[in-house]
Amino acid sequence: MAAALSGVLLYLGLGLLGFVGAPRAFSLVALLGGATTFALWAPGFPEVLVGGLPWGIAVAGDTWTVGLWALGLVLHATLLVHAWAKDSAFHPLTTVLIGTCLAGALSRDLFNLYVLMDLSSLIALVLIASGRRVRAVWAGLQYLVLTEVGLTLYLFGLGLVYGRLGTLSVSALAERGPNLSDPALAVGVGLLLAGTAVKTGVFLLGLWLPQAHGQAPTEVSVLLSGIVVKIGVVTLARLAEAFPVGTVLLFLGVLTGFGGLLYALWEKDLKVFLGFHTVSQLGYMLIGLGLGAGTGALLYAVAHGLFKGLLFLAAGEAVERTGQRQIAFLTGRLSLPLAVGLGVGACAIAGLPPLAGFAAKGVLALGAPGWAKGAFFALGLGTAASFSKLVPLLRPRERGPAGGLPVLAAAVVALGVAGTVLAGDLLAPRAWGEAILVVGLGYGLYHGLSRVRPGLPRWGFDWSVVSLLGASVGVAGLVAFGGL
């Protein structure tokens, strides 16, 4: 426990010192210190109360903590390699943001998670707006306003839950097995879920996500989609442990999986397209949490952080080097490292073996009920179809600098191979054949849909607020209805 807390303090302290001077050096030392402390406390430690009774904060080194720490350290190493020459403010902000995420992975206290989610939103706003582009600044402001509305709902939920149960410790709540037949408690839990879903970027609740991730500078997009949204995911995992909300999470998982996918299928802006896919991919994690498949949900969260980080890094560099955001205009204009990075990321998210996406989807499907396997199949089919539009981009024009792309590409392959081998059943030829078949069918579906032009509504800021509030009421109602 002491080593884990030391790692968080190193990140936060050295990140703040980076504003004074030597920002790159302090960020590098934070990474090395974080990796060292991680090696000291992994594979975990039991829950401990930091600060003592009655106001101490519960922390533990469980599997979620291990997975998200590993993800955060890999992403930090990648960005140090890729953005070493970035301006002086980028590295301290990145270091503090990753330290905040590492602290969130440790926490098992619902109020402490609120504070960390709020802090990450404020730092993310500064990073999103750091490119000083009008669209990026506006996307960042929408991100802040909408997430703050969501966190306000979360705060009201905290008050209702604490007023009824007298504790916000995840373990204490889980031991009590609270009955949601109490209307006030059910509404409180519903607000906790809704607020976290807004912060995470769940469809209809967090409509800020595609534009914020799509308009942010390249390295910031990697952080947002790779690790920042995972604070929301781990908070949902803690809520699923503390309260009987599996059915609501299943509903939200299906909604966000297919809602994000529907928009991604016809999106033409490369980075916004990837943003909609972050929304869609959250569906896998939420369905996993709803089914009680915590290991599968965690594996998918880590795999997503790696392959989506790779995709955003390659796509962002392509957009910055060519000045083009539209997918059609990027054909034949990518360098070899960008084309390879985009190709590996696309194959991983589509679920081709033996990459990280294949292993994560396979573990999630093991033991899942028939309807869930059907949902995973449909999501995989749609994901493969939508990423088929990137195939023309994979013809490189020339050589160029690779930056941090090889780090993430290697991590995507390594996690996929390790997960496939450890799962055992995924080594069977049938599993590989089914995965390849889904990708092939998806490619065919893409050509079948290429002439379809659905009139999907575009969500401006005003309608995003209306959607957030309406969906939050719906989530609270679902929880209350389920508890009656």
N, C-alpha and C positions, 0 to 999 in steps of 0.2 A: 504493500500500500504506500509506504513512504517513497519508494522509487517512482511510482506512478504520479503521485502528487508533485514530486520533484521535477518530473518531466514537464508537467503542465506549468509549474512556476517558472521553469527555464524558458519555455516558449513565450509566456506572457512577459516576463521580465526582460529577456533579451530583445523581444520585439519592441518594447517601449524604449529600450536603450538605443535601438536602431534609429529612432527619430533624432537622437542627439548627434550621432555620427557612425561611420563604418557600418552602414545598414546591411550590406551583403555579408560581411564577416560575422556579424551578430546572428544573422539568419542561418548561416552555415553552422555556427556553433550550436544554435538551438536545435537544428536537425540532428547533429551528431549527439548532443546531449539527450534528445528525445529518443533516438534509436538505442542509446546505451541504457537508459532507464527502462525502455521497453523490454530489452533483453534480460534485465534483472528481474522484472516482475512477471513476464509471460511464463507459463500459459495462463496465469490468473491468480486471483486471491479472493478470499471470502469478504463478505460485506463488513464494512467498518463505519462507525459513526465518527466523523471528523468534527471536532469542536465540543463533543459531549452533550449531554442532556441539558435543557430541553430543546435547544435550537440547533443541534448538530446536523450536519449534512451526511446522508448515507451515500457511500461510494463502494463500488465493487469492481473487480477485474473479471467480468464474466466473458462469455464468447462474443457478445456484441462489442464489448470494450476492446478485446483483442483484434477483432476484425476491422473495426473502424480506426484503431491506432495504426495498424499495418497499412491501411488504405491512405490515411492522412500523411504518413511518413513517405510513402512512395510518391504521392502527388507532390509533396513539398520538394523531394529530391528532383523530380522531373522539372518543376518550375525553376529551381535553382540552375539547373543545366541549361534550360531553354531561355530563361529571361535574366541571366546574370547581369546583362548590361542595362536592364530596365532602370527607370528613374529611382531616386533614393527613397521616395515614399512607398513604392510598391512592396519592397521587401519587408519593412516593419509591419505594414498592414497585413500582408500575407501571413507573417509569422504569428501575429496576435490572433488572426482569424483561425488559423489551424490550431493554435493552443486552445482557443475557445471550443472548437469542435472536439478536441481530445478530452477536455473537461466534461463536455456533454456526454461523451461515450462512457465516462466513469460514473456519472451521477445516477443515483436511484432515488432522487427526491424531486417531486413534481414542481415545487416552487423554484428550486435551483435550476431545473431545466427551462423554466420560463425565463429566468434572468439570462441564461446562456443563449437561448433562441433570440431574445431581444438584442443582446449585444452583437450577435452574429449578423442580424439584420442591419444594424447601424454601420458596422464595418463594411458589409457588402455594398451598401449604398455608396460609400465613398469610393470603393474600388470600381463599381459600375460607372460612376460619373467621372472617373479619373481620365478617361479618354477625351473628355471635354467636347464630345459630339452632342448636338442638340437631342438627337433621338436617344442616345445612351443616357443622358441626364434625365430626360422625361421618363424613360423606362425605369430608371433607378428610383425616381420619386414615386411612381406608381407602385413599385415594389415595396418601398418603405411604408407608404400610406396603407396599402392593402394588408401587408403583414402585421402592421401595428393594430389595425382593426381586428384581425384574427387573434392577435395576442391579448387584446383587451377582452375579447370573448373568453379566451383561455383563463384570464385573471378572474373574471366573474365565476367561471367554473371552479377555480381553486377555492374561492370564498365559500361557495355552496358545499363543496365536498368537505372542506375543513370544518365548516360549521356543523355538518352532520356527523362526521367520523372523528374529528379531532386530530388527524394526522395526514401528512402528505407523503409519507414514506411508502415507496412502492411495495416493499416487502411486508410492511405492517398492513397495508391495504389488502394485499393478496392473502395474508393469513386470516383476515377477518372474513373474506369472501362476501363482500357487501351485496346486499339484496337491492336491486334497482326498482323494487316496487314502491319505494319512497319517491314521490314525484319530484321533490326538490333535489334529491341526490341524483335521480336520473337526468334531470335537466342539467345539473352541474357536470356530470360525466359527458353528456352530449356536447356541452360547450367546450370542455377540454378537448374532445375529439375534433370538433369543428375548427377550433382555433389552431390546433396542431396541423390539421389538414390544409388550412390556409397557408401556414408557414411552409409546409412541405411542397405545395403546388398541385394538390389534387384537383382534378377537373371540376369546373363550376365553382370551386371554392378558391383556388389559387390561380386565377387566369392571368396573373402578372408574369408567370414563369417564362413562357416562350419568348416574349419580347425582352424581358430582363436578361435572360441567358443569351438571346440572339443578338442583342445590341451591345452587350458588354465587350470590353477588350478581350482578346483571345485568352490570355492567361486567367482572366477573371471568370470567363465562361467555364474554363476547366475546373476552377475551384467551386463555383456555384453548383454545377451539375455533379461534380465528382464527390464533394465532401459536405458542402453546406446543407443541401437538402437532406442529407443523411441524419442531421440532428433531429429533423422532424420525424424521420423514419424510426430512429431509436426511441424517440418519445412515444410514438404510436406503439412500439413494441412494449414499452414500460406500461402504457395504459392497458394494453391487451393482457398483460400479466396481472394487473391490479384489479381489473373489472371484467365482467362477462360481456364483452363488446365484439365478439368474433363475427356475429352475423352482420353487424353494421360495417365492419372492416371489409367483409366479403363484398357487400354492396358497393362500397366506395372503390374497392379494387376493380371490380368489373366496370363501373362507371368511368373511372379515370383511364383504365387500360384502353377501352374502345373509344372513349371520347377524344383522348389525345391522338390515337391512331387515325381516327376519321379526318382530323385536320392535317396530320402529317402526310397522308396519302396525296393531298393536292397542294401542299405548300411548295412554293417555288424558291423562296429565299433559303439558302443553304443553312445558315445558322439558326434561323427561326424554325426551320424543319427539324433540326436536332433538338431544339427546345421543346417542340411538341412531342418528340419521342422521349424526352425525359419524363414528361407527364404520363405518356403511355406506359413506359417501363415501370413507373411506380405501381402500376396495377399488379404486376407480378409480386412485388413485395407485400402489398396490402392483402392480396389473396392468400399468400403464404402465412401472414400473421393471422388472418381470419381462420385459416384451417388449423392453426396451432403448429405449423411447420416452421418453427423459429430458425432452425439451422438452414433450411432452404432459403428463407427470406433473407437471412444474413448473408449467405453466399451470393445471392443475387444482388444485394446491396453493394457488396464489395466488387463483384464482377462488373456491375453497372458503372461504379465509380471509375474503374480502370478503362473499360472500352469506350465509355462516353467521354472521359477525359481525353483519350486518344483521338476520338472523332472531332471533338471541339478544337483540339490543338492543331490538327491537320486542316480542318475547315477554316479556322480563324486565320491561319497563316496564308491559306489560299486566297481568302477574301482580301487580306491586307496587301499581299504582293500583287494581285491582279487588279484590285479596285472594283471587282465585280462580286455581287452577292447572289445573283440569280444562278441557279444550277445550270440552266441551259447555256449561259454565257461562259461557264468555266470549263467546258469541254475542251480538252487538248491544251490546257494552259497551266497544268500543275506540274511541278518538278517531281522527280522520281521519289524522294522521301515522302512528299505529301501524298502522292498517289498510293504508295505502299501503306502509309499510316491510315489513310482513309479506307483502303481496301481491307486491312486487317480488322479495323474497327467495325466496318460494315459486316464482314463475315462473322465476327464475334456476336454482334447484337442480333444477327439473323439466326444464330444458333448452329453454325457449322462446326463440326468436331475437328480437332479436340480443343477448341478455344473456350474462353471463360464463359461465354454465353451458353454454349452447349452444356457444359457441366452444371451451371446454375439452374438452367431450365430442367435438366434431367433430374437433379436432386429434388427440385420442387414437385415434379410430377410423380416421383416415387411415393406410392401409398396414397396419392390424392384420389378423391372420389371421381367418378366418371364425368360429372358435369365440369369439374375443375380442369380435368385433362382436356375436355373439349374446348374450354375457354382458353387454355394455354395454346392449344393447336390453332385456334382462330387468331389469337394475338400473334403467334409466330408466323402464320400465313400472311397476315396484314403487314407485319414488320418487314418480312422478306420482300413483299410486293412494293412497299414504299421505298425501300433502299435500292430496289432495282433501278430507280431513276439515276442513281449515282454511278452505274456501270460505265457510261461514256466518259466519266471523269478519271477513270483508272488507267488511262493511256498517257503515260508521262511524256512531257515535252523535252525535258533536259534534266541534268543533275542539279543538285542544290544542297544547301546545308540541312542537316537532319535535326539539329537542336535536341530537344528532349524526347522526340518521337520514339527512338529505339528503346528508351527506358520503359515507357508505357506498353509498347508492342511486346517487349519481352515479358512484362508482368502479365499481360493478357494471355499469352501462350502458356506461361508457367502455371498460372492459376488454373487454366483449363485442363492442362495435362494432369496436375496434381488432383484436382477435383474428379476428373474422369477415372483415374486409377483408384482413388480412395472409395469412390462410390461403388465400384465393382460392376454393378449391372450395366453401367454405361460403356463398358468395354465390349459388350455384345454387338455383333454385326447388325442385329436388328435395330438397336438404338441408333447407330450411325446411319443406317439406311433410312430410318424414319426422319431423322433430322435433315438429311440431304433431300429427301422427298419433299418436305415442307418448303425448303428453300426453292426447289425447282417449281413446285406448284405456285409459290408466291411470285416467281418471275413470270410465269404464264398469266397469273391474275393481273399483274401490273400492265401487261400488254392488252388484256381485256378491258381494263379500266381507263386506258390512256385517252380515250375519246370522251369519257364521261366528264361533265363539268357541273358538279353539284353547286348549288347556291348556298354555301355554308355562311351563317351569320358571322360577322366580325365583331369582336367584343372590345368596344372602347372602354375608357376608364369608368364612365358612368354606369354602363351595363355590367362591368366587372364588379362594381360595388353592389349593385342590385342582386347579381348572381350570388355573390359571397353571402350576403345577408339571408337571401331566400334559402340557399342550400344549407346554411348554418341552422336555420330554423328546422329544416327538414331532417338534418342529422340529429338534433336534439329530440325531435319528435320520434325518430326511429328508435333511439335509445330508450325514451320514455315508454313507447309502445311495447318494446321488447321486454321491459321490466314489469309491465302490468300483468 
